[in-house]
Structure formats: C-alpha cells, structure tokens
C-alpha cells in the first residue's frame, strides 16, 4: 500500500512538472492572422482534421513565404472516399481581415469574450487562449489559439489540430 501511495505521489508530481513546462500564453492576447504565421520560419507546418457534412478532410498547411501583409501557404487537402483518396494541392493567402465580416457585416471579434484553457491535442499539452463568440447566423462559435502553433489556430468548429512543426 505504501509503495502504491509513493507511486501515486510520484506520478502526480510528474504531471505537475509537465504542466509547469507549458509556457503560459501572454496575458493580453490579440489574434492577428498574419503575425500568427510571421513568428515562425518558412517550412513550419500545421495539420488539421476538418469535418464537413460527415466527411473528414486532412488539411496540411506549410509556410512558404512571409511578409508584413500577406502570408503564402502551400495547402494540401486530402479527402478519403472509401478506398480512394482525393488530394487537392493549392496555395492559400492569409491576410488581416477588416473588422466588419464580409458575409454579415458584424464585428465578430468585438462580439465575444476571451478565456484560457490548457488542452491535450496533437500529442501535446497546449495552453490556449479561447475566444467564444457568435458566427454569422448567431450560432455559438469558439476557437482555441496557441502562440506555440504556426498560425495559432488549434481548434474551431469542425476543425482540430492533429500535428504541427514549429520552426523558429
Ligand atoms: Zn459574419
């Protein structure tokens, strides 16, 4: 029994140490789509599983070119259909969006609140900044961001980080 108690204490201590290794996110966090990529070196990448209408797509984005106003990503979208896989490769440009949403005209960034949550995802423990707001139709919309991840987006409706490589 005593040995078990010691083991439990050791495990708890180990877990505590692991939590301590996670660098805390900055107290004040402002998501900037361009800066979220500019903090990383070219070749950095993220992989997300994106679910839409019951289908799952693995989307890989690799940082190809940085600049102050626009980021160029190489994007590969792989959709599994039965035994076959449909792969589409293209380029994605990331720019800062104007405050007013292009679809509905609302300022989604102003219409929500920030909190913090540490989650286990992509084989890591990531201290995230969490934005809870409303989508264009007034639906709940929550996004998890981590400054450790290229592009910062960890999780959002139907999309989940599965792997990433952060080059500095
Ligand atoms: Zn909108």
Boltz pocket constraint, residues with backbone or C-beta under 6 A from the ligand:
constraints:
  - pocket:
      binder: B
      contacts: [[A, 101], [A, 102], [A, 103], [A, 104], [A, 105], [A, 106], [A, 108], [A, 135], [A, 136]]
      max_distance: 6.0
